[in-house]
Amino acid sequence: MDIVIEGSYKEYDYLTVDSFTGKIKSLGKGRPPREPDYTFGDGFVLSAGDFNAHSHPEQSIYVEIADKSWDLARWCRETIYKYSVEMTAEMVYHGCVRAFGRMLAYGETSVMVSFYCHNKRGNELDLAVIKAAQDVGIRLFFGRMNYDLVNRQAYPEKMASQLSYYESPEDAEKNFIDLLEYETETVKVAPALHSFHANTLDAVIRGINLGAGYGRKVQFHLSEDEGDVKICLENYGMRPVEVLADLKETGKVSALDHLLLSDCVWTSRREKELIKEHGMSVVFNGRMNERVKAGTAAVREYMELGVPIYIGTDGEASNEDLSIDNERKWQSEKHRLSEEEERMLERPFEMAGVRVGELEAGSAADIKVCKDGKPHALFVGGKPVMKDGEFLSKDTVEGSEKYIKDMWQRIRK
């Protein structure tokens, strides 16, 4: 039986949801065709749930130890390079539960994750991320990220971490394919790449083609700091986006329009034009970039070119919080965006046949119901995950919060 949700959305009074697919079947005016399953009367406003387009949720485990004064290098040294080698599936699970719970509290119903902390365990830690999303109730687009470069001149903790992340492109492809069997209506998996400083060109080529072959978006950190630019100029004689464009022009990759480039701070005008020309999309993590002193992306320049733009939060420990709404407000104030430009930061997203970020027939029924501007109820695929301002997985999230705080108390003794 279809799910019927009654409430004010644009000019509509109710919507119906296919209970099997979790997608919207129709929107209607007037009285619903039958007694609604959920009713939200005066004072309630329905909208599409927010989509977080870039996140490292396991990094929420580092919130207690992160310092806002650290630059990117110091942040990495004191968090991921210091502790990620010891990450277990249990730790990853609790860090992700904490992150996903906090996202729901801000009205985010879906998230695109970039996960590279595999620790030589195949998909064991990756499955912990997926389980966390399912237990909390958030929709997950899981980017299984390949990291296949190790800096042998790096300080010991950094090199040890890189060795734990390392997978050959062949192993990364196999592990991605194996992970596909865990997909559900609310979990979709994609191959992903880390960056030009953490991937060989062979891995970049294989990852891009793998995503194209499976019809998946491929995430790729690009020019978060100036290091990627220097690496590409030294190794290939071109800037990062020029390298990608050259791969397409020489036939080494079949397409680039499924690439989701995050950060894009250190890009030239020509690179921005190439991003537009090849149909690539960009994810801005502005507050994180500024907090770790990596720079500020030229958001308006991308807008003027018509590049598809999304907003993410990166990891919570390197950001102010996990609120996409706060991230959009920060971008608007930082770049003095008009109302029309602000709306460009709320673009719908689609992968593997699932479309989020809008409430239209065929889109996922991921719904945010607000009262007095605050999330009161949330639905993912038409199923409730928050009621009366509290998510239904509250006990699970509180358990993970306690686990993490107790863990740091033990470590600090």
N, C-alpha and C positions, 0 to 999 in steps of 0.2 A: 504493500500500500504506500502511496505517496505521502510525504510529510508536508503538512500545510503550516506555514508560519505567517501569522497576521501581524502587520505593523506598517508604519509609514516609511516608504522608500521612494524618493523622487515623486512621480505622479501615481505610484502604485500603492495598493492597500494590502496586498498579500503576495506570497510566492509559494510555489509547489516544488518539492524536491523529490527526485527519484531516490528511494531509500536504498537501492542496490548500488548505484553508481555514485551517489552523493552529489550529483549535478542538478542544477536548476532546470526544471522542465518548463515552467512558465511563470510569468508575473501578471497579476490581474488587478482590476479596479472593482470597487464595491465589495459585496459580500463574498467570502470564499465559497467554493463549491460544496464544502461540507464543514462540519465543526472543526476549527483549527486545532492543531496539536499544541501550538504555542501562540499566545496572544500578547502583544505589547501595545498598550493604548496610548493615551495622551501623555506627552512628555518624553516618549521614547522615540529614538531615531535609528533606523537601520542603515547600515552601509557595508561595503565590502571590508572584511578584516584586513589589517595591514600585512604587507609582505616584506620580510627582512631579506634582502637580496644577497647578503654576504655575512657569514658568521663563522667563528671558530668556537663552538659552544663549550668544548671541554676546558677552554681557558678561563671559564668562570670559577674554576677551582683556585685560581691565583688571585682573586680579588683582594683577599685579606693581606697579601704581602706586596702588592704592587704600589708604587709611589708615583704620584702624578708628575713629579719633577723629572723622571727618567726620560732620556731620549730613546730612540728605537734600539740602538745597540745595547744600552744599559738595560732596557726593559727585557730584551731577549736573553741577556746574560743572567739576569736575576730570576727569570721565570722559566720559560720553556727549555733553555739550555741547561739550567740547573736541575730541573726536576723531571722533564718529560721522559727521560730514559727509564725512570722508575714507574711510569704510568701503568696501571693495571686496568683491566676491563671494569672493575668495580669503581675505580677512581674516575675513569672516563664517564661511566654511567651517571654517577652522582654529580659531576661537574655539568653534564648536559641536562640532567633533570633540573638542576638549579637554573641554568640558562633558559631552558624552554619554559619553565614556570614563570620566570620573570618576564619573558616575552609575552606570554598570554596575559599577564597582569596589565601590560601596556596596550592590549588589543591586537596583538600580532597573532594571526591564525596560521601563517605559513612562513617557512624559513628555508633559505638556500644555504647549505652547510659546505664548508671546505675543510676536509679532514685528511691530514697527512701523518698523524701520529700512529703509525701501524706497528711500530716496535717489533718487527720481525715475527709477527704473530698472524700473518695472513689477514683474515677478516674478523678476528676475534674482537678487537677493539672497535672496529667499524660497526659490528653488530650491537655493541653496547650503546652506540649513538642512536641507532635505529630503535632499539628497545626503549631508550629514554624518551624518544619522541612519541612512541606509541603509548607508553605509560602515562605521559603527561597529556597527550591528546592533540598535539600540534601537527600540522601537515609538514612533511619533510621532503625537500628536494636534496638528496644526499650526493655531494660531489666527492667521489673517492679519488683523492689527490695523489699523483705520482711525484716522488722526490728522488732523483737519481744522480745527484752530484754530491760529493763529499770534499770539503776543503781540508786537505791534509796539513795545511799550515795553520789551521785555526787553533785556538786555545782548546785544551783537552775536553772541557765540558761541551763546547760547541761541536767539536768533531764527533764526540760520542753520541750526541743527539742526532746529528746528521746521519751517522751510521745506523741508528735505530729507525730513522724514517726511510732509509734507502730501500728502494725496490728497483730491479731492472724493469725497463719498459715492458718486457715480455711477461714478467711476473705481475706487474700492475694490471696489464690487460686481462690476464687469466683471473685475477682476484676480482676485478670489476665484473666480469662475465659470471663468475660464481655468485656474486652478490645479487644478481638480477632475480634469483629465485625467491628473494625475500621481499620483493616488491608487493605492495598492496594498493588499494585505491588511494591511500593517504601517504604512501612512501614510494618515491621514484628515485632511481639511482642513475648517476651519470659519471663518466670518467672526467677527471680534472687534472690540471697541471699546476705546479707551484709557481714557477717563475723562471726567468732566464738565468738567475743566479743559483737555481736549484735543479734545473733540468738541462740535459744535453739536447742538442738539436734533434737527434733521433727520437728522443722521448716526446719532444714538442710535436714533431711530424706525426708520430704514431697516435698520440693522444687526440690531436685535432681530427685525424681521419677516423679514429675509433668513435668519437662523438658523432661525426657526420653519418657514419654507417648505422648507428643505433638511433639516430634522430634525437640526440640529447644535447643540451647546452653544455659547453665546456668552459669551466672557470679557469682563469689564469691571472695571477697577480702580475701587473705590468707597471713598471716604473713607479713603484711606491717611493723609492728613494733614487738618488742619482746613480747608484751602483749598477742598476740594470743597463743604463745608457752606456756607461763606461765599458761594461762587459761586452755588450753587443758591438760597440765601435771597435774594440780591440780584437774580438774574435771573428766578426763578420764584416766589418767595415761599414756597417749601417746601424741606424738607431732601431730600438726594439720593434716598433710597428712596421718599419721598413723591412725588417727581417721577415715578419709574418706575411707582408704583402709579396715579398720575393718568393716565399714558399708557394704561394698561390700562382703567381705568374710563371714559375718554372714547373708547375704541375706536381710538386711534391705533396701538396695537400689539395683535396678536392673542393673545399669551400672554407670560408672564414665567417660566414654570417651566423654561425651558431656559437661564436666565441663571446664570453661574458668577461670583459676585462675589468679587473678591480683596481681602484686607486687612480691610476693614470695621472699622476701629479707631474712627472718630469717628461712631458711630451711636447714636441714642437708643433707648429701650425701644420706642417706637412703631415705629421703623424695623425693629427686629429682629422685631417681631410681624408687620409687613407682609412681610418676607422669608419668614417661615414661611407666612403666609396665601396668598401667591402661588406657593409651591412653589419658590422660588429656592434655590440652593445657595451655600455660602461656602467660599472657600479662604483658609486662614490661612498667612501667611509670618512667623511670630512673631519668629524670630531677626533677620531683616532689619529688621522694623519697630523692634525695640529698638535694634539697632546704629546705625541712622541717626536715632535719637531721634524717631521718628514716633509713638510710643505703643504701647500693648498692647491688643489686642482682648479683649473680655470673653467668652472662649471658653466658660466654664461657662454663661453666660446663654444663649448660642445652643444649647448642648446641652440645657438644661432646656426650651427651647421646642420641641426636636425638629427644628431646622434641619439639613439634610444638610451635613456638614462634610468638607472635604478638607484635605490638608496639602501645601504647596509650599515651595520654597526661594528663589523669586525668582532674581535673578542672583547668580552666585558671588562677584563682586567686592564685593557689598554684604552678603554673608552669611558665616557662619563656614566653611561647606563646602556640598556638594551632597547631603548624606546625609539622606534622609527618615527613616531610623531615628533619627538624632541629633535631627532636628527634632521627632519625636514625643516623644522622651525629654525634650527641653527643655520642650515644652508640658506634659508630665505633671508635671515638677518645678515649673514656673512656677505652674501652676494647681492643684497638689496633686490630680491626678486619681486616681480609683479605677481598679481593673483594668477594670471594666465601662466606665467613661468612656474609658479608653485605647483600648478596642476600637472606640469610635465614631470614632476617627481613622484607621481602616483600612477605610473603606467602599469597596465595589466601584464602579467608574466605567464608564459605557457611553456610547458615541457612535457613530453611523453603523453600528449593528449589531455593534459590537465591545465586548465586556465584559471588563474587566481587574480585577485585585485579588482574585480568588477562583479556586479550581480546582474547577469544577463543569462538568457536561456542557453544552456550548454556549458556554462562556467561552473566551477566548483561552488557549492553552497557554503562558503566560508564567510560567515556573517558576524558583524560586530553590532551590538545593540547598545547604544549609549543613552544615559540619562544625565542631564546637567553636564554634558561633555565628557563623562567618564564611562568606561566600559561597565555595563551592567550584566550583559549576557554575551556569550560567544558560541558560535556553532562552527564545526568543521565537518564538511560533507553533510550538512544538515543535522548533525548530531551535537547535542549540547556538550560543551567543555567548560563553560562558566555559567553560573546561575547566581543572581542576586549579588553580583560583584565578587564572588569567590569561585575559583576554578574547582572542578569536581575532583581533581587530582591533588588537592591541597595537602592531604596527609603524606602523599608520596614526595611532594616538593619539600615539605617541612622536614621529612626524614633525611633528605639529601642535604639540606642546609645544616642540620645537626651533624651529619657525618663529616662534612667538610670542616666545620669549626672544631670538632673533636680531633680530626686528623692533624690540623695545624697546631693544636695544643700539644699533641704528642710529639710532633716534629720539633717544636721549639723548646721542649724540656731538655 
